[in-house]
Structure formats: structure tokens, C-alpha cells
Amino acid sequence: MHQDGQRAHFAVHADGRRYRWSVRRLGTRRAIRRGSATSGSLAVPVRFRRSGVAVLTVRVGSRRHTTPVAVQARRRAKVLVVLPDASWQARNRLEANGDGYPDLLPEDPQVTLRRPYAGDGLPPGFAGDQSGVLRFLDAEGLRYDITTDVALAAPGAPQLGRYAGVLYAGAPRFSPTRVQGLLRAYVIAGGRLAWAGRGGFDWTVHVTRGGRQGDTLLRGRRPTVRALFGERLRYEREAVPVAVLSDRIGFFRGVPGSFGPFGPLEESLRLPPGGRLLASAGTGEDRRALVVYRQGRGIVARVGVDGFGRAVRSSPAAARIMRRLWVLLSR
């Protein structure tokens, strides 16, 4: 699946049978397009006034398959939202190489990007959590540009320097090496980067193009238990309340001193070299799960909380943090 201009393109494997399809915007029930076809290639006109995620649903008999695709509007915005496509495919439990087992990273040496998502068609981690972040942005009426990390690794990708901030809709556990280099340079030069969830930038991967299986995501390496800039981390396995520990920039303004419980958490034992703490919340001074720090001329915000995207729909504190995060990224 991919977007080309104002059309979204999908490969449909229905064995030549007629299928019914419909497309809607994430978070809505009304279909903006619908039809039926037998072709294995489906091109759907999709045009949004505000960038977002379209959801394609395909029905063959009693079976239904649903999958998302990023749709970029013509009007550009100040913040770029990135979908963690590399992580989705790295943990996509679909067997494609003929060995009888799901093709997964890091267990397999490589996986192809050109395969549908297993099960109901939603990428791993998308339902509830990552989609919760996207639904929140849309419910607040916020404008953003949208792409995927795999698209950012391709020639002709959008230049990060034109954006005030970059927000990952979910923690990019597997991230293309080229994208990590671009993000480091972007932040050092003054950009602002944020993500929510545990395991962000745990693994580096390489994307090769034009191989026998089409675009292929190759396994890279796990640098250590360090995030993108070298923050030293640990996992807290229990869901626990967190407290505001420090705030030099008013990031937690309007948030209760203690909130949650959240979790499991990813806690910071030490900021990266040169990092200057601006705001933090967690279970202790050396166990910060939500951190905002300056790196070079830019700012990094890491919300090390599993399920934060789901929490913004039910927790006033999480919703407030998400709004403050948006202000930080967009100004």
C-alpha cells in the first residue's frame, strides 16, 4: 500500500474473487469511497483537507481485512507526524519466505516490506495505542503533515528542516539507519522530536530497494540499551503512578503533581551526553519515564509509557500532556 498524489494504491489478494471495499478516515464511520472489484491492484482516490490516516476495509464473503495508509493533504503544516512502518513490518507475523514460520526481525535475517499485515490487517501496535494518538490530533483539529519512516529513508523524502517538530505516532523500535542520521542532524540543528512508548530506536535497520522480493527491510544491529542520542534506559514492568519531578519550561502546567498509574514504563537512568533536562516525571529522580531535554540547539521529548495513546482518550492528565507536547513541537 502507498499513496501517490491523491490516490492510494493497494495490492489485494482475493484469488480472483469479487470483493467489496470501502475507505474512511481513521476515527470516523462514514465511508468516503466504496465499490467492488476483482483486480489484484486497487487504486482509490483519497483526498483529505487535513492530512491523516485513511483506513481501507476489504470484504470477501464473510472475511474482512482492514489496513491503514497515510494521506498527505495539499496544504502543508508545521509538524510532521511519522508512522513507524519499519517497526510494523519487522513484527508483522506473516510467513512469506517459505520456512513455515512468521518472518520477523530480529529472528530472521530480513523481511520484505511488500506484504499485507497478518490477522485483521492492522499493523502491530496500531489498534488502540498508536491510533489513539492520531485520533486525538484529529479530534483537537490539529494540522500536520504525515509520512512513514520507510518513506523518509527513500530518495526524494520531505526535508525535515522545514518542520518545527517531528512526532512519531508510536515508538519506532526498528528504525532505518538513514532516518536516524537525519533525525540526529535535525535535532542538533534546532529541530524538535517526540515519541511515546517504550523501545524507541532500539534497533537500526537498512532498507534495500529493487531486490527479488521488492523493497526489503534488512536486520541491522541493536546498539545497546540506549535511545537515539545515547540516553541510558531501563524497563519498569509494573503499571505505577508517576509524579512530576522537574519542570523548567512549564511543560506540566495544569497536570496534577501525581497521575496515572501508567505503564509499563521506560525509565531514564542517565541523559545522553550534552543533554540538559527541561522537564521530567517518573517514579524517582534517577527513574524518569517522561523526559524533555535539550540536545544541541533542539529538543527531544520521550514519553516512555506503554499505552499512552490509549490513555489520552480517558485520562485528563495524559490529554493535557499531549496538548503541551503539541505546543512544544509546533512553536
C-alpha positions in Angstrom: 0.0 0.0 0.0 1.2 3.5 -0.7 -0.1 7.0 -1.6 0.7 8.6 -4.9 -0.6 12.1 -5.3 -4.3 12.0 -4.5 -4.7 8.2 -5.0 -4.0 5.4 -2.5 -2.7 2.1 -4.1 -3.3 -1.3 -2.6 -2.4 -4.9 -3.6 -5.4 -7.1 -2.9 -5.1 -10.9 -2.8 -8.6 -12.3 -3.3 -7.8 -15.2 -5.7 -9.7 -13.6 -8.5 -13.0 -13.4 -6.5 -15.0 -10.3 -6.3 -14.5 -8.2 -3.2 -16.2 -5.2 -1.7 -14.1 -2.3 -0.5 -14.6 0.9 1.4 -12.3 3.7 2.6 -12.9 6.0 5.6 -10.8 8.4 7.7 -9.5 6.9 10.9 -11.8 7.7 13.7 -14.9 8.1 11.6 -17.5 5.6 10.4 -18.7 7.2 7.2 -17.1 5.8 4.1 -15.7 8.4 1.7 -15.3 5.9 -1.1 -16.7 2.4 -1.7 -17.0 -0.1 -4.5 -16.3 -3.6 -5.7 -13.6 -5.2 -7.9 -11.8 -8.4 -8.8 -8.4 -6.9 -9.7 -5.4 -7.6 -7.6 -4.4 -3.9 -7.8 -6.7 -1.3 -6.3 -6.3 2.5 -6.8 -8.6 4.6 -4.7 -9.0 8.4 -5.0 -8.4 9.8 -1.5 -8.3 13.5 -0.8 -8.2 15.0 2.7 -8.4 18.7 3.6 -6.2 17.9 6.6 -3.6 15.2 6.4 -4.4 11.9 8.3 -4.8 8.2 8.0 -7.2 6.5 5.7 -8.5 3.0 6.5 -9.3 0.5 3.7 -11.6 -2.3 4.5 -11.9 -5.2 2.1 -14.6 -7.9 2.4 -14.5 -11.2 0.6 -17.5 -13.3 1.6 -17.6 -13.3 5.4 -13.9 -12.3 5.8 -12.8 -8.8 6.4 -9.3 -7.2 6.2 -8.6 -3.6 7.3 -5.4 -1.7 6.8 -4.3 2.0 7.2 -2.5 4.3 4.8 -1.0 7.8 5.3 -2.7 10.5 3.2 -0.9 13.8 2.8 -3.1 16.9 2.2 -2.1 19.6 -0.3 -1.8 22.3 2.4 1.4 21.9 4.4 1.7 22.1 8.2 4.5 22.9 10.7 4.6 19.4 12.4 5.4 16.1 10.7 3.8 13.0 12.0 5.7 9.8 11.3 4.1 6.3 11.2 6.6 3.6 12.3 6.3 1.4 9.2 9.7 -0.3 9.7 8.6 -1.5 13.2 5.2 -2.6 11.8 6.8 -4.8 9.2 9.6 -6.0 11.4 7.0 -7.6 13.8 4.4 -8.5 11.1 3.6 -12.1 11.9 3.2 -13.1 8.2 5.1 -16.0 6.7 6.5 -15.1 3.2 9.9 -16.8 2.8 8.6 -20.4 2.7 10.0 -21.7 6.0 6.7 -22.1 7.7 7.3 -19.6 10.4 6.4 -15.9 10.6 9.0 -13.6 9.1 10.2 -11.4 12.0 13.1 -9.2 13.0 15.5 -9.9 14.6 14.8 -13.6 14.4 15.1 -13.6 10.6 17.9 -12.1 8.6 15.5 -10.0 6.5 11.8 -9.3 5.9 10.1 -7.8 2.8 8.1 -4.6 3.1 5.7 -5.7 0.4 3.4 -8.0 2.4 0.0 -7.5 4.0 -0.3 -7.4 7.7 -1.3 -10.6 9.4 -4.6 -11.2 11.0 -7.2 -8.5 10.6 -4.8 -6.3 8.6 -3.9 -3.7 11.3 -0.2 -3.2 12.0 1.2 -4.5 15.3 0.6 -1.8 18.0 -1.6 0.3 15.8 -5.0 -0.5 17.3 -5.8 1.4 20.5 -2.4 2.9 21.2 -0.8 4.4 18.1 -4.2 5.1 16.5 -5.2 6.8 19.8 -2.5 9.5 19.2 -3.8 10.1 15.7 -7.4 10.2 16.8 -6.5 12.7 19.4 -4.8 15.0 17.0 -7.8 14.9 14.7 -10.3 15.4 17.5 -8.3 18.5 18.5 -8.5 19.8 14.9 -4.7 19.9 14.7 -3.0 20.2 11.3 0.1 18.1 10.5 1.9 16.6 7.6 2.2 12.8 7.6 4.6 10.1 6.2 6.3 6.9 7.3 9.8 6.2 8.4 10.4 3.9 5.4 9.3 6.8 3.1 11.7 9.1 5.0 14.5 6.7 4.1 13.8 6.9 0.4 15.2 9.4 -2.1 13.1 12.5 -2.5 11.7 12.3 1.0 10.5 15.5 2.7 13.2 17.7 4.2 13.0 17.6 8.0 14.4 21.1 8.2 11.1 22.6 7.0 9.3 21.4 10.1 9.2 22.9 13.6 8.7 19.5 15.1 8.5 15.7 14.3 6.2 13.4 16.2 6.2 9.6 15.9 2.7 8.2 16.3 4.3 5.2 18.1 7.7 4.3 19.4 9.9 3.3 16.4 11.5 0.2 17.9 13.1 -0.6 14.5 14.3 2.4 12.6 16.1 2.9 9.3 19.8 3.9 9.7 19.4 6.7 7.3 16.4 8.1 9.2 18.3 8.0 12.5 21.1 10.1 10.9 18.6 12.6 9.6 16.9 12.9 13.0 20.1 13.4 14.8 21.2 16.2 12.5 17.7 17.7 12.6 17.6 18.0 16.4 21.2 19.2 16.8 20.4 22.0 14.3 17.3 23.1 16.3 14.5 20.7 15.5 12.1 19.2 18.0 11.5 15.4 18.1 9.0 13.4 20.2 7.6 9.9 20.6 5.5 7.9 23.0 6.0 4.3 24.1 8.9 2.0 25.1 11.7 0.8 22.9 12.1 3.8 20.6 15.1 3.4 18.3 16.1 0.1 19.9 17.2 -1.4 16.6 18.7 0.0 13.4 17.7 -1.5 10.1 18.7 -1.0 6.5 16.2 -0.7 3.7 17.3 -2.0 0.3 15.3 -1.4 -2.9 14.8 -3.3 -6.1 15.6 -6.7 -4.8 14.0 -10.0 -5.9 11.3 -9.5 -3.2 10.9 -5.8 -3.9 11.7 -3.4 -1.1 13.3 -5.4 1.7 13.9 -4.4 5.3 17.3 -5.8 6.4 18.2 -6.5 10.0 20.8 -4.1 11.3 22.1 -4.1 14.9 20.9 -3.3 18.4 23.3 -0.6 19.6 22.7 -1.3 23.4 20.0 -0.2 25.8 20.4 3.4 24.6 18.0 5.5 22.7 18.7 7.7 19.6 21.1 10.1 21.3 22.6 7.8 23.9 20.1 8.1 26.8 20.6 5.1 29.2 17.3 3.4 29.9 15.7 0.7 32.0 12.3 -1.0 31.9 9.8 -0.9 34.8 7.5 -3.8 34.2 4.7 -2.7 36.5 2.0 -0.1 35.9 2.7 2.5 38.6 1.7 6.2 39.3 4.2 8.8 38.2 4.9 12.2 39.7 6.2 15.5 38.2 9.9 15.7 39.2 11.1 18.9 37.5 9.7 21.5 35.1 11.8 24.5 33.9 9.6 25.2 30.9 6.0 24.8 32.2 5.6 21.6 30.3 3.4 20.0 33.0 1.4 23.2 33.6 -2.1 22.1 34.6 -1.1 18.5 35.2 -1.6 17.1 38.7 1.6 16.5 40.7 0.9 12.8 40.6 -1.0 11.0 37.9 -1.5 7.5 36.4 -0.9 4.7 37.0 0.8 4.3 33.7 2.9 1.5 32.4 4.9 -0.4 31.9 7.4 2.4 31.9 10.8 3.0 30.2 12.9 5.0 32.7 15.9 7.2 32.1 18.9 6.4 34.2 21.1 8.9 32.5 20.5 11.6 29.9 22.7 11.5 26.7 26.0 13.3 26.7 25.3 17.0 26.4 21.6 16.6 27.2 20.1 19.3 29.5 17.0 18.4 31.4 14.0 20.7 30.9 11.1 18.7 32.4 10.6 15.2 33.8 8.1 12.9 35.5 8.6 9.4 36.9 9.0 7.3 40.0 12.2 9.0 41.2 15.0 11.4 40.3 17.0 8.7 38.6 13.9 6.9 37.2 12.3 9.4 34.8 9.8 8.0 32.4 8.7 11.2 30.8 11.6 13.4 29.9 12.1 16.6 27.9 15.7 17.6 27.3 17.7 20.0 25.1 20.1 18.3 22.8 22.3 20.7 20.8 20.0 23.5 19.7 17.0 21.2 19.6 14.7 19.4 22.0 13.8 15.8 22.5 10.6 14.6 24.3 10.3 11.0 25.2 7.1 9.7 26.8 8.3 6.3 28.0 4.9 4.9 28.7 3.3 1.9 27.1 -0.4 2.6 26.3 -0.1 6.4 26.4 -2.0 6.7 23.1 -4.9 4.8 24.7 -4.6 6.9 27.9 -5.2 10.3 26.1 -8.8 9.3 25.5 -9.6 8.6 29.2 -7.0 10.4 31.3 -7.3 14.2 31.6 -3.6 14.3 32.7 -2.5 12.3 29.6 -4.6 14.5 27.3 -3.1 17.6 28.9 0.5 16.3 28.4 -0.4 15.5 24.8 -1.6 19.1 24.3 1.6 20.5 25.9 3.7 18.2 23.7 2.0 19.6 20.6 2.7 23.2 21.7 6.3 22.3 22.2 6.6 20.8 18.7 4.7 23.4 16.8 6.0 26.7 18.0 
